[in-house]
Amino acid sequence: MVEILKNQECPICRAKTLELREDTQDVPGFGRTYIFSMSCSSCKFHQADVEAEEHKEPAKYCLDINSEEDMKIRVIKSSEATVKLVRIADITPGQGSDGYITNVEGILERIKEQVENVKDSEDDDDIAQNARKLIKKLNRIIWGREKAKLIIEDPSGNSAIISDKAVVSKLK
């Protein structure tokens, strides 16, 4: 059941237009998971995170992406996790980092969206051209025409790649 608190004070703009949400989901292969978010309708501030009900050890997940079918693999990413698409992109945690539940395709689409933002706002033609090439590469991975390796490293243990194909190890 989703619990919602409305009209809370926003930590950014101080308006009483912040909505707090808490939801619980049972994620197969991961367990009971809490999903938290806060969104302000005034300044558009948003932050979200996921947390496993049971304590998890810091972990590193590696997945070889080989086909279009791999796009459906469930991914849980906490706000503390680093996501790496080897030789393509890194998503590092920071103050505004969100946690979310998605799939491999969702991770790739998030990366693609960031690259598209660079392409659209860049004045340097070389950087814009490299961004266009990277978008094409990401599309080929999504369509199963090119291979890639996805790595998620999470010191909190609240992330996972839910697949028998994923290799899990202790985070060093």
Backbone as CSV, one residue per row, in Angstrom:
resi,resn,N_x,N_y,N_z,CA_x,CA_y,CA_z,C_x,C_y,C_z
1,MET,0.834,-1.184,0.000,0.000,0.000,0.000,0.882,1.252,0.000
2,VAL,0.537,2.193,-0.824,1.287,3.440,-0.928,0.812,4.404,0.159
3,GLU,1.772,4.920,0.926,1.469,5.957,1.906,1.932,7.289,1.337
4,ILE,1.066,8.306,1.420,1.378,9.619,0.858,1.143,10.694,1.916
5,LEU,2.143,11.559,2.073,2.006,12.750,2.916,2.102,13.959,2.001
6,LYS,1.052,14.759,1.959,1.033,15.945,1.094,1.281,17.203,1.916
7,ASN,1.557,18.284,1.193,1.708,19.618,1.784,2.816,19.699,2.834
8,GLN,3.909,18.984,2.578,5.077,19.053,3.449,5.992,20.181,2.974
9,GLU,6.881,20.630,3.855,7.800,21.715,3.486,8.933,21.175,2.622
10,CYS,9.148,21.800,1.474,10.216,21.412,0.555,11.568,21.857,1.125
11,PRO,12.578,20.978,1.127,13.889,21.372,1.651,14.626,22.360,0.740
12,ILE,14.139,22.553,-0.482,14.797,23.446,-1.430,14.147,24.830,-1.438
13,CYS,12.846,24.881,-1.749,12.176,26.189,-1.897,11.359,26.598,-0.671
14,ARG,11.208,25.681,0.292,10.478,25.920,1.545,8.963,26.049,1.375
15,ALA,8.449,25.883,0.171,6.994,25.905,-0.026,6.400,24.626,0.566
16,LYS,5.172,24.697,0.991,4.505,23.521,1.561,3.796,22.741,0.448
17,THR,4.577,22.397,-0.577,4.034,21.689,-1.743,4.799,20.399,-2.021
18,LEU,5.461,19.869,-1.005,6.220,18.627,-1.157,5.322,17.435,-0.855
19,GLU,5.405,16.432,-1.702,4.664,15.194,-1.482,5.664,14.087,-1.171
20,LEU,5.471,13.412,-0.040,6.299,12.278,0.356,5.530,10.998,0.072
21,ARG,6.212,10.022,-0.545,5.573,8.744,-0.852,6.428,7.603,-0.330
22,GLU,5.761,6.588,0.188,6.441,5.355,0.576,5.597,4.195,0.068
23,ASP,6.257,3.286,-0.626,5.581,2.108,-1.159,6.413,0.884,-0.794
24,THR,5.774,-0.252,-0.753,6.456,-1.511,-0.486,6.146,-2.471,-1.618
25,GLN,7.193,-3.138,-2.120,7.013,-4.140,-3.172,7.789,-5.391,-2.811
26,ASP,7.234,-6.530,-3.156,7.975,-7.781,-3.066,8.606,-8.014,-4.422
27,VAL,9.932,-7.936,-4.479,10.658,-8.098,-5.735,11.220,-9.513,-5.775
28,PRO,10.747,-10.349,-6.710,11.260,-11.717,-6.807,12.783,-11.730,-6.944
29,GLY,13.425,-12.563,-6.134,14.873,-12.675,-6.180,15.599,-11.630,-5.357
30,PHE,14.861,-10.690,-4.761,15.486,-9.632,-3.960,14.818,-9.500,-2.599
31,GLY,13.504,-9.697,-2.556,12.776,-9.607,-1.295,11.942,-8.346,-1.184
32,ARG,11.429,-8.148,0.010,10.581,-6.988,0.288,11.430,-5.721,0.195
33,THR,10.906,-4.749,-0.556,11.661,-3.540,-0.859,10.807,-2.307,-0.591
34,TYR,11.416,-1.318,0.054,10.749,-0.044,0.304,11.180,0.952,-0.766
35,ILE,10.217,1.679,-1.297,10.479,2.697,-2.311,10.022,4.030,-1.730
36,PHE,10.961,4.962,-1.631,10.685,6.279,-1.064,10.850,7.332,-2.146
37,SER,10.008,8.372,-2.108,10.223,9.501,-3.016,9.663,10.773,-2.400
38,MET,10.226,11.894,-2.841,9.686,13.202,-2.485,9.732,14.069,-3.724
39,SER,8.623,14.775,-3.963,8.496,15.629,-5.143,7.810,16.926,-4.757
40,CYS,8.390,18.030,-5.222,7.815,19.349,-4.959,7.170,19.873,-6.238
41,SER,5.901,20.230,-6.158,5.202,20.752,-7.337,5.572,22.215,-7.617
42,SER,6.171,22.906,-6.646,6.556,24.307,-6.857,7.883,24.442,-7.597
43,CYS,8.934,23.802,-7.081,10.267,23.977,-7.674,10.722,22.758,-8.476
44,LYS,9.882,21.722,-8.530,10.155,20.490,-9.291,11.279,19.642,-8.694
45,PHE,11.672,19.903,-7.456,12.650,19.058,-6.770,12.087,17.650,-6.685
46,HIS,12.949,16.657,-6.914,12.535,15.258,-6.811,13.715,14.436,-6.322
47,GLN,13.436,13.520,-5.421,14.452,12.573,-4.986,13.749,11.270,-4.638
48,ALA,14.429,10.142,-4.948,13.843,8.831,-4.694,14.935,7.861,-4.277
49,ASP,14.519,6.794,-3.586,15.471,5.752,-3.216,14.731,4.447,-2.984
50,VAL,15.503,3.370,-2.981,14.978,2.045,-2.673,15.829,1.460,-1.552
51,GLU,15.195,0.620,-0.737,15.917,-0.006,0.364,15.325,-1.384,0.620
52,ALA,16.195,-2.374,0.738,15.750,-3.733,1.037,15.330,-3.814,2.500
53,GLU,14.292,-4.605,2.769,13.842,-4.772,4.144,14.910,-5.480,4.978
54,GLU,15.517,-6.518,4.408,16.563,-7.234,5.136,17.928,-6.652,4.787
55,HIS,18.833,-6.726,5.749,20.185,-6.191,5.538,20.893,-6.972,4.435
56,LYS,21.507,-6.254,3.520,22.270,-6.867,2.426,23.712,-6.384,2.528
57,GLU,24.634,-7.236,2.135,26.055,-6.887,2.148,26.402,-6.046,0.917
58,PRO,27.439,-5.202,1.020,27.906,-4.469,-0.163,28.198,-5.455,-1.295
59,ALA,27.769,-5.117,-2.504,27.887,-6.087,-3.597,28.192,-5.423,-4.926
60,LYS,28.764,-6.244,-5.808,29.038,-5.849,-7.189,28.322,-6.855,-8.081
61,TYR,27.528,-6.348,-9.013,26.799,-7.177,-9.973,27.343,-6.903,-11.367
62,CYS,27.620,-7.963,-12.113,28.081,-7.835,-13.498,27.136,-8.621,-14.397
63,LEU,26.757,-8.014,-15.508,25.867,-8.668,-16.465,26.386,-8.430,-17.871
64,ASP,26.605,-9.519,-18.600,26.933,-9.410,-20.020,25.625,-9.294,-20.782
65,ILE,25.458,-8.181,-21.474,24.255,-7.935,-22.273,24.536,-8.456,-23.672
66,ASN,23.789,-9.493,-24.079,24.045,-10.156,-25.359,22.886,-10.115,-26.337
67,SER,21.688,-9.778,-25.857,20.521,-9.888,-26.732,19.442,-8.891,-26.332
68,GLU,18.472,-8.756,-27.206,17.327,-7.898,-26.927,16.546,-8.428,-25.725
69,GLU,16.559,-9.735,-25.536,15.868,-10.368,-24.410,16.435,-9.880,-23.064
70,ASP,17.727,-9.559,-23.043,18.364,-9.077,-21.809,17.808,-7.729,-21.356
71,MET,17.141,-7.004,-22.237,16.573,-5.701,-21.883,15.506,-5.838,-20.805
72,LYS,14.906,-7.025,-20.672,13.818,-7.249,-19.720,14.303,-7.581,-18.312
73,ILE,15.604,-7.796,-18.133,16.136,-8.191,-16.828,15.928,-7.064,-15.817
74,ARG,15.376,-7.428,-14.664,15.053,-6.467,-13.607,16.327,-5.929,-12.966
75,VAL,16.348,-4.616,-12.718,17.473,-3.947,-12.068,16.936,-3.094,-10.922
76,ILE,17.568,-3.232,-9.765,17.264,-2.383,-8.619,18.516,-1.564,-8.358
77,LYS,18.383,-0.237,-8.377,19.530,0.653,-8.182,19.222,1.596,-7.028
78,SER,20.048,1.541,-5.983,19.861,2.470,-4.865,20.568,3.785,-5.169
79,SER,20.304,4.785,-4.358,20.933,6.096,-4.574,22.435,6.064,-4.312
80,GLU,22.922,5.023,-3.645,24.349,4.915,-3.335,25.123,4.118,-4.383
81,ALA,24.439,3.562,-5.357,25.084,2.677,-6.330,25.755,3.442,-7.462
82,THR,26.850,2.861,-7.942,27.508,3.320,-9.161,27.115,2.355,-10.267
83,VAL,26.671,2.887,-11.398,26.296,2.072,-12.554,27.323,2.328,-13.645
84,LYS,27.862,1.237,-14.191,28.846,1.364,-15.268,28.389,0.549,-16.467
85,LEU,28.368,1.176,-17.605,28.212,0.479,-18.870,29.613,0.547,-19.471
86,VAL,30.348,-0.549,-19.343,31.791,-0.571,-19.595,32.134,0.042,-20.950
87,ARG,33.096,0.944,-20.925,33.620,1.692,-22.065,32.585,2.616,-22.717
88,ILE,31.473,2.848,-22.019,30.441,3.721,-22.584,30.081,4.849,-21.620
89,ALA,29.677,4.498,-20.386,29.203,5.528,-19.455,29.275,5.044,-18.016
90,ASP,29.382,5.998,-17.102,29.303,5.745,-15.664,28.253,6.676,-15.071
91,ILE,27.443,6.135,-14.172,26.511,6.951,-13.398,26.973,6.832,-11.952
92,THR,27.504,7.923,-11.414,28.045,7.887,-10.063,27.059,8.512,-9.083
93,PRO,27.032,7.987,-7.848,26.106,8.548,-6.868,26.563,9.926,-6.423
94,GLY,25.608,10.729,-6.080,25.891,12.075,-5.589,24.706,12.559,-4.794
95,GLN,24.715,13.835,-4.463,23.661,14.392,-3.621,22.276,14.235,-4.254
96,GLY,22.177,14.359,-5.566,20.883,14.260,-6.235,20.610,12.892,-6.832
97,SER,21.402,11.901,-6.475,21.257,10.565,-7.055,19.968,9.900,-6.582
98,ASP,19.272,9.285,-7.509,18.020,8.597,-7.191,18.210,7.089,-7.158
99,GLY,17.344,6.446,-6.404,17.222,5.001,-6.438,15.951,4.663,-7.185
100,TYR,15.936,3.514,-7.857,14.749,3.135,-8.621,14.781,1.656,-8.969
101,ILE,13.625,1.145,-9.354,13.493,-0.216,-9.867,13.138,-0.086,-11.335
102,THR,13.892,-0.757,-12.192,13.699,-0.657,-13.634,14.124,-1.975,-14.262
103,ASN,14.516,-1.928,-15.520,15.108,-3.087,-16.179,16.345,-2.595,-16.932
104,VAL,17.056,-3.514,-17.582,18.283,-3.131,-18.292,17.983,-2.054,-19.326
105,GLU,16.887,-2.209,-20.060,16.533,-1.202,-21.055,16.333,0.168,-20.405
106,GLY,15.715,0.203,-19.232,15.513,1.463,-18.524,16.826,2.140,-18.165
107,ILE,17.815,1.359,-17.750,19.147,1.914,-17.458,19.740,2.510,-18.729
108,LEU,19.675,1.755,-19.830,20.238,2.233,-21.099,19.511,3.480,-21.594
109,GLU,18.201,3.526,-21.428,17.432,4.705,-21.847,17.808,5.931,-21.012
110,ARG,18.068,5.749,-19.721,18.501,6.869,-18.873,19.849,7.410,-19.348
111,ILE,20.756,6.500,-19.676,22.065,6.919,-20.186,21.887,7.647,-21.514
112,LYS,21.052,7.076,-22.385,20.815,7.686,-23.696,20.224,9.091,-23.555
113,GLU,19.316,9.267,-22.622,18.707,10.582,-22.390,19.767,11.610,-21.979
114,GLN,20.701,11.202,-21.119,21.770,12.119,-20.709,22.659,12.485,-21.894
115,VAL,22.976,11.497,-22.738,23.811,11.755,-23.915,23.071,12.671,-24.893
116,GLU,21.762,12.465,-25.062,20.969,13.331,-25.944,20.961,14.769,-25.437
117,ASN,20.908,14.950,-24.114,20.965,16.301,-23.544,22.289,16.977,-23.866
118,VAL,23.383,16.217,-23.802,24.697,16.764,-24.159,24.711,17.143,-25.634
119,LYS,24.229,16.236,-26.476,24.206,16.465,-27.930,23.416,17.731,-28.266
120,ASP,22.257,17.894,-27.640,21.378,19.021,-27.952,21.888,20.358,-27.414
121,SER,22.704,20.326,-26.365,23.151,21.580,-25.754,24.606,21.929,-26.078
122,GLU,25.274,21.079,-26.826,26.709,21.269,-27.074,26.972,22.112,-28.313
123,ASP,27.838,23.120,-28.167,28.241,23.964,-29.294,29.412,23.364,-30.063
124,ASP,30.218,22.545,-29.389,31.379,21.916,-30.021,30.896,20.779,-30.930
125,ASP,31.148,20.906,-32.238,30.674,19.913,-33.212,31.249,18.527,-32.964
126,ASP,32.507,18.440,-32.527,33.125,17.135,-32.266,32.431,16.408,-31.120
127,ILE,32.131,17.142,-30.059,31.447,16.537,-28.915,30.036,16.111,-29.313
128,ALA,29.333,16.952,-30.067,27.980,16.611,-30.527,28.016,15.381,-31.434
129,GLN,29.016,15.289,-32.308,29.156,14.134,-33.205,29.433,12.859,-32.400
130,ASN,30.304,12.948,-31.396,30.578,11.788,-30.538,29.323,11.360,-29.785
131,ALA,28.519,12.318,-29.359,27.260,12.005,-28.676,26.315,11.265,-29.621
132,ARG,26.238,11.705,-30.887,25.379,11.015,-31.868,25.841,9.572,-32.075
133,LYS,27.149,9.361,-32.141,27.699,8.003,-32.299,27.359,7.134,-31.091
134,LEU,27.455,7.726,-29.903,27.154,6.987,-28.683,25.674,6.611,-28.619
135,ILE,24.802,7.499,-29.070,23.363,7.200,-29.108,23.100,6.028,-30.050
136,LYS,23.755,6.015,-31.202,23.600,4.895,-32.143,24.075,3.593,-31.512
137,LYS,25.196,3.642,-30.798,25.734,2.457,-30.130,24.749,1.948,-29.073
138,LEU,24.200,2.860,-28.273,23.223,2.471,-27.255,21.991,1.835,-27.898
139,ASN,21.527,2.384,-29.015,20.387,1.787,-29.721,20.716,0.379,-30.204
140,ARG,21.927,0.167,-30.718,22.321,-1.174,-31.177,22.331,-2.167,-30.017
141,ILE,22.756,-1.709,-28.838,22.730,-2.580,-27.655,21.281,-2.901,-27.291
142,ILE,20.421,-1.898,-27.270,19.003,-2.097,-26.935,18.344,-3.065,-27.912
143,TRP,18.692,-2.973,-29.193,18.101,-3.844,-30.210,18.755,-5.227,-30.258
144,GLY,19.764,-5.466,-29.411,20.414,-6.774,-29.376,21.433,-6.987,-30.473
145,ARG,21.872,-5.922,-31.115,22.825,-6.030,-32.229,24.268,-5.805,-31.799
146,GLU,24.453,-5.380,-30.557,25.802,-5.152,-30.037,25.825,-5.565,-28.568
147,LYS,26.962,-6.081,-28.122,27.102,-6.550,-26.748,27.663,-5.444,-25.861
148,ALA,27.389,-5.572,-24.567,27.919,-4.625,-23.584,27.963,-5.315,-22.227
149,LYS,28.657,-4.691,-21.296,28.723,-5.206,-19.923,28.207,-4.131,-18.979
150,LEU,27.237,-4.522,-18.143,26.655,-3.640,-17.142,27.193,-4.042,-15.778
151,ILE,27.682,-3.068,-15.014,28.193,-3.317,-13.669,27.491,-2.367,-12.705
152,ILE,27.021,-2.920,-11.591,26.446,-2.099,-10.525,27.219,-2.410,-9.250
153,GLU,27.775,-1.361,-8.641,28.511,-1.491,-7.388,27.775,-0.692,-6.326
154,ASP,27.403,-1.380,-5.230,26.607,-0.708,-4.209,27.135,-1.008,-2.806
155,PRO,27.715,-0.004,-2.140,28.208,-0.216,-0.781,27.089,-0.444,0.239
156,SER,25.859,-0.048,-0.090,24.736,-0.246,0.833,24.100,-1.624,0.682
157,GLY,24.372,-2.306,-0.431,23.764,-3.610,-0.682,22.323,-3.536,-1.138
158,ASN,21.810,-2.341,-1.401,20.405,-2.175,-1.769,20.162,-2.155,-3.273
159,SER,21.098,-2.686,-4.046,20.940,-2.780,-5.500,21.076,-4.233,-5.918
160,ALA,20.587,-4.542,-7.119,20.712,-5.911,-7.626,20.385,-5.951,-9.109
161,ILE,20.920,-6.965,-9.770,20.490,-7.346,-11.113,19.881,-8.727,-10.930
162,ILE,18.578,-8.841,-11.156,17.852,-10.075,-10.861,17.873,-10.985,-12.090
163,SER,18.907,-11.813,-12.171,19.045,-12.735,-13.298,20.081,-13.794,-12.954
164,ASP,19.853,-15.006,-13.450,20.854,-16.065,-13.302,22.114,-15.728,-14.082
165,LYS,22.000,-14.840,-15.064,23.150,-14.429,-15.871,24.072,-13.474,-15.118
166,ALA,23.558,-12.823,-14.087,24.347,-11.836,-13.340,25.364,-12.540,-12.449
167,VAL,26.571,-12.007,-12.433,27.628,-12.511,-11.559,27.717,-11.559,-10.371
168,VAL,27.553,-12.115,-9.168,27.546,-11.312,-7.951,28.827,-11.581,-7.170
169,SER,29.462,-10.507,-6.702,30.654,-10.660,-5.868,30.622,-9.613,-4.764
170,LYS,31.475,-9.824,-3.746,31.581,-8.839,-2.672,32.229,-7.587,-3.223
171,LEU,31.745,-6.458,-2.778,32.333,-5.186,-3.183,33.594,-4.964,-2.366
172,LYS,34.693,-4.711,-3.055,35.985,-4.535,-2.370,36.199,-3.100,-1.987
